[in-house]
Amino acid sequence: MIAGEQDSGWGSIEITKKEGYCTVLLENSAVSVQYDMHPRHAKKENQEVYIVSFVIKESGEDLGDWLDAAAGRYLLKKAGVVYDGSDRKTVRMGWETKRESALCIEEVSIFPDSQVMRIDYFTTCVNIVDIGFRDKFGTLEVYGAEEWLAQRKAVTDPELTNHENEHHRLVYELYPRYPNPFIDTPDWKGHAPTPLNHNGWMIMGVYNEESGIGYGRVVPFEEISYMKFLWGHGFEFFPFWRNSPSPRRPFTTYFFPVTEGAKEVISLGKAITAFEHPKLG
């Protein structure tokens, strides 16, 4: 049963109420994005709703079924369109969490003829997880990564390089494999990843080298102080890790598919950070 639907020509947001939770479908001429419960959770105690399908309409490629997920964020309990205009469409969503009656709130926006999706996090749980390319591994691309590696290599403190916990160990790889972190500033004695900062943002993506198809994220530099790469599939962000570097507050990220690999991850990411992407106005 369709509980709510908005359609003003260039795209639509469809909200459906199911037994115990909501689903959301966002569409424009470029992409189709579905928030739903994946079948893997159907018989689990803690059921979850996240992006189970992100389709690039031009190619039909589906980027993955485990995007914009979070630990401790379960079923989508509330959803409603809060803006429906000629420039964008926005849905506000509320997930149940471990804390009874405490919803995790975010807003997702799509734009006319644009593959870029904006996600505003008003409250967050432990992490934000993007796992795409479920049947294959992708290649990572991160703005400033090589310079950041050079800085990491200059840190030889054995307390960091031989940390007993792999989740906090500083390693000398361009893109460390899970569970080793790419950024762990609170534990690395405040060593800040300044080379990754492009106009206050970090730009990253993962893509298939043969096809060039993949996706990227633009995230605020100050809000993400701990991050890992999930093998060749995507990313795991920990906003305000240990309330550092700043108190918890709402923040904005951008998620976008690419078809031209690393070059487009960086070029489109830079256009977004400069707010010069032509279809975002």
N, C-alpha and C positions, 0 to 999 in steps of 0.2 A: 504494500500500500504506500503510495507516495504521500508523504506528510507535508512536503513543501518543495516548491519548484519555482525558479526564477529564470526567465528567458527574455532577453531584450534584443534578439537578433544576432549578435555576434558570438554569443556563447550562453552557457546555462550552468546553474547549480541545482542539482536534484538531491533532495534529502528524503530518505526512506526510513520509516520506523519498522524495525523487526522486533522479534520477541526479546525484550531486555536491552536493546541497544539500537543505535542509529547507524546508517551508512550515508556517505556523501559522495556524489559524482560531480566532478567539475570538468567542463568541456569548452573548448573553443576550436578554431580552425586548425590549431597546431597540435594540441595535446588532449588526451583524455585521462583523467586521474581519478582513481577509485579508492576511497577509504572504506574498508570493510574488515570483517573478521576472517582471517585465513583459515582454511580447513584444518591446518595443523593444530589450531587451538580449539577446535569444536568440542573435544572431549577432555580438555584440560580444566583444572580447577580455576586457574587464573587466565581467563580468555582476554584476548587483546584485539584492538582495532588499530590499523595503521594503513599506509598505502600498499595495497596488494596488486596494483596495476598502474603503470605510468606509460602510456602508449604514445609514441611519436606518430602522428597520423600520416605524415608523408610516406614513411617507410613501413609502418605497421609494427615496428620494433617495440617490444615491451621491455622497459628498463629493469624491471624486477618486482618482487612481491614482498619486500621487507624494507620499505623506505619510510622515513619519518616515524620511526618506532621509538619506544622508550621503556626502560625497565621501571616497573612499578606503576605504569600507566595502562589501564585495562580497557574496559568497554567504553565506547563513546555513548554517553548518556544524553547529551544535549547538543543540538545543532540548529543554527538559524542564520539566514542571510541578513547581514547587517549593512550591506551596501550593494546597490545594483545600479550601475551607471554606464555611460558610454565609454568611460575610461578604464573601469575595472569592475570586478564582482568579488565580494568578500563574504566568506562564511565564518562564523564564530562557532568553535567546537569545545565541548567540555567532557573530559574523560574522568572516570572514577579512578581513584588511587588507593594506596594502602591506608591512607588516613580517611576514616569514615566521614562522609559529607564534604570532603575537600576535593574539589574538581581541579584537574589540570587543564588550563585554558590556552588555546591558541587560535589565531585567525589565519586563514589561507586565502590568498587573492590570486586571481588570474586576470590577464589583460588581453585586449583584442589582438588576434593574430600573432600572439607571442608565445614562445615556448617557455618563457620564464615564469616561475611561480614564486610568489612572496609568502614567507611564513613568519608570522609575528608570534613569538612566545611570550605570553603574559605570566605564566607560571611554568616551571619545568620540574621534572622528576630527576632521577639520577643522571641520565644521559640522553643523547639523541643519536639514533642509529640509522645509518643508510647501508643496506646490503643489497647490491644489485648483481647482475651477471651470475645468477644462481648456478648455471651449468658450465661456466667458464671463468677464467681469471682475466682481469683487466690490467692495464698499465696505469700507474699513478702519475699525476702531474700536479705540482704544487708551486705556486709563485714564491720565489726566494728560497727554495729548498736547498740549492747547492751552497749558497752563502751561509745558510743556517747550519748545514753540515760542517762547513769549515769552522764555524764558531764552536760547535759541539766537540769537534776533534781537538780543539785547544784546551778543553776541560779534561784534566787527567786525574782528578780527585778520586782515589780508589773507593771512597765511601759512596760515590755516585756510579762509577763504572762497574763496581762489583756488588752493587746493592743486592741483598739477599732475596728481595722480592722482584721477580722479573717484570712485574707491572710498573715498577718505578726505576728500572735500571736504564742508565744512559748508555746507548750503544752507537757505534760509529758506522751506521748504515744510512744511505740517503733516505730510504723509506723503510724504517724498521718494521719487521713482521710482528704481528700480534704474538705474545702479549706485551712486547716492549713498546713504550710510548714514543711518539714523535715529539710531543711537548709534555713536560711535567715540571713547570716552573716552580710550584711550591716546594717540591722535593729537591729540585736541582739548585737549591740555595738562591732562588730568585733569578736564575739565569734566563733572561727574557729572549724570546724568539723574534727579535726586532726585524731581521731580514724578511720575515713573512708578512710584515705590515705594509699593505698598499693602501694609502689614504684611509687608514683606520679599519681596513678589512683584510681578511685572509681569503685567498682564492685557491680552490683545489678541485680536482676532478679525477675520474677513472674512466678508461675507454678501451675499446678493442682496437689493437694496432692494425688489423686487417681491414676492418670496416670503418674505423674512425668513430663508431657510435659509442656513446657513453653518457655520462652526466657529470655535472659540477655543482659545487656549493660555494656560496659566498657567505662568510660568517664574520661577525664583528671581532676584531683583534682583542679588545679589552675583556670581552666576556668569556672567551674560550681559553682557559689556561692549562687544560689537560686534554690530550687527544691521542687516539690510536688509529692505525689503519687496520681494517678487517681483511687481512690477507689481500687478495687482488679484487675484492668486491666493493669496498667502500670505506666508510669512516665511522668513528665513534667519538662524539664530542661530549665533554663534561663541562657544562657551563658553570662558572663561578665555583670551580673546584676549591673546596674548603673556604668558600666565601672570598676567594682571591681571584683576580686582583681588585675586585670591587664588590660592593654589596649586591645581592640578587635584585635584579630589576628587569622589566620587560626589554626584549631585544628583537631585532629583525634579522632574518637570513633570507637568502634566495637560492632556489633549487632550479636547475635547468638541464635539459638534455642537449647533447652535442652530436654532430654527425661528421665533424672534421678533426676529431682527436684533440691532442694537446694544444694545438694552435688555437682552436676555438674555445677551449676551456679558459685559457688566459685572456684572449681578446674579448670574449663576451663577459667574462668576469670583470675585467677592467672597465668595460662600458657600463656595467651595472654599478660598480663602485663610484663611478663618476656621474651616475644617474643620467647617462647620455644614450642609453639604449633607446632607439627610435620608437619602439612599440610600448615603452613604459611611460612615454610622455615626459 
